């Protein structure tokens, strides 16, 4: 087993996270002024799992990276992630 890490910024339009991993955790940056939402489709992201500043998801088990969508309530909100295989 190995792991990968990364970070990025979200827009107000949903985008795929693009992470290749089986066990994914996403954390919203502590300096964010808005929230980040995560869903399993572009339409579900806006009403998905909400992360306030500094909050993280429970492990998300995915088989393909395009299945994780992320969106911010404010453009430029930061996040980081870790994924294991």
Beta strands, then each sheet from edge to edge (+ up, - down):
strand 1: 3-9
strand 2: 15-16
strand 3: 23-28
strand 4: 36-39
strand 5: 49-51
strand 6: 60-61
strand 7: 69-72
strand 8: 78-84
sheet 1: 1+ 8- 3+ 6-
sheet 2: 2+ 7- 4+ 5-
end
